[in-house]
Amino acid sequence: MNTPVNVALPSMRIAAIVNSASDLAVGARHACALVEERVRCWGANTRGQIGTGSTSAGLIAMASVVANLTGVSDVQAGGDFTCALSAQTLDAARRARDAPPVMERPKRYLSGIQPSGELHLGNYFGAMRQHIAHQHQGNSYYFIANYHALTTVHDAAKLRAMTFDVAASYLAFGLDPTRAVLFRQSDVPEVTELSWLLSTVCAMGLLQRAVSFKDKLEQGFEPKVGLFTYPVLMAADILAYDSTTVPVGQDQIQHLEITRDLVTAFHAIYGEVFVRPEPLLGEAPLVPGLDGLKMSKSYGNTIPLMAAGKPLKERINRIVTDSTPLEDPKDPEPRVAFKLYSLFATAEERAVMADKYRAGGFGDGHAKVELRAKIEEVFADARARRAHFDAHPDEVEDVLREGARQAREVARATLDRARRAVGLS
């Protein structure tokens, strides 16, 4: 009889299910045993005895699975089909059993940060700190998204300065270029070509539903093409480096879903080319701004990451307070100064300040003093390293160039696969 399905994979699945095996590789070994020791005897001795009790439970189960997988009408037909598969299955199962194991793809983190304004505490606690931690957990690629920044920054000198600020700050706060790859987005031109290839399979509706584009329009930005196609370039950023894991906040998850949709669309036409990335939802704390809203450049309520001394004091003094008399007990939890202090303090230090609030005689003015001291203490080493990089910008440039060299090697290989798939090479 003609076999209506590929014989190798179903056989391994059947064997895995019947034998409670954990995966297809184990299933392949079981398939060999099943075919060699049982299936041929099925045809010789038991084809007409399904359900009579003379056939082993394992063989009945196997015939049932075959019937379900192949759409044949009953277990008897499943037994007939199993016999027909036996010769081809034996050969395929042996090849699968003897093949080298498929190695799991190593985890590779990918994330970017826009050089579109002065870095602040929200950037650090919301992204930078997690990025630096991930360098110890897997292969990490971090890029400074200066192509993306062009959608909002139209001052060349300012863009160069902010790009340096991001790179120097990451290095100052602990990013190790021997563990993670740090580079400028614009130093990997393969990304822009890949972005075009992805745009040829991208439906307009996919981009029209992008929340980030709508948000920009609501903020008064002109509806430029760069803003509209932003998610496609972001997809190219993610896919170019075979990224497996993309740390994102809840407000960014849609962009990763668009990336995954583009992978599906591309693969449906051209076959498998890209690694399909998975999101890693961060557990970053909400960092309040000076006014109590989320800290954001858009709101003008930030505390700059590198602010120290008098500039830091001036920012902290702007933190919103209320008119509760100093001597009254106070609930510390809703107070902005306490929330910011909690980001830097140990659990014990946090508890001490909370008790002071509740006891009375302690107010937001006192908390601001302690907050400023704590920020100066915790960031002292990072700021010293940043001063070094400010004095030696060539060291930062060397890191970025080496990072770009490594990133281009991976991106070139990805782009070559995509070019071959679509017929450009």
N, C-alpha and C positions, 0 to 999 in steps of 0.2 A: 504494500500500500504506500501511497505518497505521504511523506511526513509534512504536515502543514505548519510546523514551527521549527525554529532552530533547536537542534537536539541537545546542544551542550549546556546552555544556561538553564533551561527548564529542568534538566536532569539533576544538575547540582542543587537547584532550589528544592526539588522533590526530595533528594537525599538529605538535604539539610533539615527540611521540615520533618520527615519521617524519623530521623535519628536525633532530633532535637539538637542539631549542630548549631554552632554560633554564627557561622558565616559561610560564604560560598566556597572558600578554599577548603574548609573542613568538609563541606558538602561534596566537593569533588572527590575527596578520598573515600567518603562513604559511597558515592556513586559507583566507583570502581568495585568496591566490595559487593554492593547490591547487584550490579550487572553480572559480575563474574560468578557469584555464588548463588544468586537467587533468581534473577530475571529469566535466564535461559531454562531453568527448571520449571518456571511458570508455564512456558509454552509446551514443555514436554509432559507435564503431569497434572496441572491444576487449572487449565484454562476454563474448564466447564464446572469448576467446583467453588466459584465465588459464593460466599455466604453459607457454605455447608459445614464450616468448622474445620475442614481439613487444610485450609490455607492459613499461613501465619498471619497474625494481626498486622505485622509490619508490611507484608505484601498487599493486604487489603487496603491499608492506609495509603500505600504508594499508588495503587490503582485508583483510589478515590481522588488523590491529589492530581494525578494525570488527567482524570476525567474533568476535574474542575478547571485546570489550567488550559486544557486544549479545547474545551467546549464540547467534548463528545457526550453522548446521551446518558451513559450510566457507568457503573463500576465495571461491568462485564466488558463494555467497549474500552474502558480504561485499561483493563488487563490486556486486551488485544493490541491496543496502541503501544503499551509498554513493551510487548514482545517485538513489535515492528521497530521500535527505537533502539533495541538493545545493541545491535552491532555498531551503529554509528555512535551511540552513547558511550560505549566502552572505549572507543578510540578517543573521543573528545574528552571524556572524563580522565583518562590516563594522561592526556596532554595537559589538562588543567592541574591535575595532581602534581605533575613533575615540573611545572613551570615555576620560576622563581617567584617568591611572594611579592605582591604589590605593596610597595612602601607607602605609608601615609605621608601626604604632602606636609612638609614642615610649616608651622604657623608663621605667617608673615603679617605683621601689623603695618597699616598704612594710614597716615593722616596728614592733613595740611593745615596751615594757619595763614590767614590773609594778613599782609602787611599794610593794613588800611587805617592804622591809627596807633596811638601810644598804647603799649601793652599795660594791662592793669590787673588788679587782684582777681577779677572775674576770669580773665584769660588763664591765669596761673592755676587757680583751684578748679576751673571748669575743664581744662584741657592739658596744659603743660605738665602739671604734676603727674597725671596719668600716663602721658606719653613717655616721660622720663622713666617711670616705673616699668613700662612695658619693655624697655630695652633689655631688662634682665629676664624676660619671660619668653622671648622669641625674637626672630629676625624682624627688625623694625626699620621702616622707611618713613622719613618725615620731610615734607617739602614746604617751602615758603611760596605760597600761592600768589606770585606776583602777576601772572596772567589774569587771574580772577580779580585781583585788586584794580586792574585797569578799568573795570566796569564802574568804579566809583572814584578812583584817584587819578587825576589828570595833571599832576605836577611831577615832572621827572625827578627833580632833586629830592622832593619829599618821598617819592616811592623808593629811591635808592637808600635814603636814610632809614626809612622804616623797615626795609628788607634787612639791612645790617642790624637794626635793633632786635628783630626777631631772632636772627641767627646768634648774635652775641648773647642774648638773654637765655636762649636754650642752653648754650654751652656754659654760661655762668651758673645756671641752676642745676647742672649735673648731667646734661646729655653727653654721653661718651662716644666720640666718633669712631672708636674701635668696636663699639657694640651696636651702634645705630647709624644709618645712612641719612645725613642731613644735606639738603641741596635746594637750589632755586628751581622752581618749576620751569622757568624760561630757559634753563640750561639743558633741558631734555626736549629738543624739538620733535622727537618722535611722538610726543603726546598730542601735538596739534594735528598731525596727520591721522593719528588714530581717532581723534575726535571727529574728523571729517568722515572717516569710514563708518563710525557709529551713527553719525547724523543721517546717513543715507538709508538707515533702517529704522529711524526714530519717527514715530507718529507725532503729528502736531499736537494731538489731544493730550499726549503724555506730558508735554511741556506746558500746555495751557493749564493743566491742573496743578502745576507746581506752586506750592504755597509761598515759597521764598520770592518768586517773581511778583505775586500779588502783594506781598508785604512791602516790597520795594516801591511799588507803584503807590501804595497807601502812604508811604513816607515821603512822597513827592519826587521820586526819581523818574527821569524820562524813560519811556519804554524802549530802550535800545535793544538791538539784536543780541548783543553780548550778554545782557541780563537774561534774555529769554532762553538762550542756548547754554547758559551757565551749567545746567545739570549734565549736558552731554560732555562738556569738557571735564567736569568732575568725574564722570564715568570713565573717561579716558585716563585720568589720573589714577584711578583705582585699579583699572584693568591692566594698565601698562606694566605694572610691577608684579603681576601674578599674586596680588594681595589676597590672603585668605580671611583676614579679620580687619574690620574697620571700626574703630571706636567712635561711637556717635552718641549725641544726646537725643532725647526724644523729639526735639524740634528739627533734627537733621535726618531722621529715619527715612523720610520720603525720598531724599536724594539717593540713598542707597537702594531703595526699592526701584527707583528709576534705572539705576545701574543694572540691577538684576533683570529688569524687564528688557533692557537693551541687549543683554547677554542672550536672553531667550530668543529675541527677534533675530539677532545675528546668527545664532546657531541653527535656528529653524531654516534659514536660507543656505548657509555656507558650511554647516557642520561645526563640530567642537573646536574652539580656538582658545577661549578664555577660561580662566579660573573664576568660578562663581563665588563672590565674596559673601561673607556672613557678617552681620552687625554684632558689635559688642556694645550693648547699652551701658553707658557709664553710670556710676553712682556718685557723680560729682555733686557737691552740696550747692544749694542755691546761695549765691554770694550777693548780699544786698548792697545797693549803692548808697550814696550819701543821703538820698531822699527816701530810702526804704524800698524802692522798686529794685528789680533785678539790675545789677551793675552792668552798664552797657555804654559804649561810646555814643550810641544814638541818643541816650538820655542825658549825656553830659554829667553823670553822677559817679565818676570813677575815682579810684585811688591808684595813681600810676605805680607800676611794679617797682620802678627804680626811684621813686620819690623818697627823700630822706631829709632829715633836719627840718629847717623852716618850711620848705614846700610841703613836706609830709604833715607837719603840724597844722598848716593852713587848711589842707584838705580835710583832715580829721575833725577840725573844729567846725566844719560845715555839716557834720552829721546831724540829722534831724533829732530833736529832743522834744520833750513835752513840758508842761508847766506844773507837774507834781512837786509839791514842796519837798525840799531836800530831806527833811527829817522823817518823812513818811516812808513806810515799807513799800516796796515796789516789786512787781513781777518782772524778772529779768528777761524772760523769753521773747517778748515782742520787741525789745529794744535793739536798735541797729548796732549801737556800739558793742553791746554784749554779743550779738550774733557774729560780728566781725572778729571780736576777741576770741570767740570759741573756735574759729578756724585755725588759729595759731597756738592756742593754749593746750596744755595737757588736760586730761579729764579732771585731775585734782585741782589745777589752777582755775578751770572753768567753775568747778563747784565752789571754790573759795569766793570768786566774784559774785556768783549767784547768791550766796549766803549774805554777802555785804549788802546787795540790793534789798533782800528781804528783811534785813535787820533795821533798815532805815539809816539816815545819816550818810548815805552814799548815793550819788546820782550819776547821770550820764557824763557830767564833766569829769568826775573821777575816772570813770571807765575809759574815757577818751585818752586820758594821760597814760593809763596802763596799756591801752591798745597801741599807742604810738611806741611806747617802750618795747612792747612785745614784738612788733613788726621790725623795729631796728635790730633787736636781738636775733630773731629767727633768720632774717635775710642778710645778716652782716657778712657772712662768708661769700654768699652769692654776689653781693654788691662789690666786694673786693675783687672777685674774679672778673666781674663785668668791667671794673675800672682797668684791669689789666688788658682786656680785649679792646677797650676803647683806645688804649695807648698802643696796641699792636694789632691794628685791623688786618694786616696781612695774614695773621694766624687764622682769623675767621675766614678770610677768602680762600686760604689753602684747604680748610675743612670743606667749604662749599664746592670747590672744584673737584676734590677727591670724591665727595659724595655724588656729584653729577656724573663722574666717570663710572662709578659703580652702578648708578641708577640707569645710565644709558645702555649699559651692557644688557640689562634685563629688558628694558623697554624696546631695544632694537630687536631682540629675539621675539618678543610678543608681536611687534609690528610686522616682522617678516612672516610670521604665521598668518596674520590677518591679510597681508598683501597676497600671499599665495592662495589663501582661501577665496578671495574675491577675484583673482585673476590678474592682479597688477604685477606679479612676478612669478 
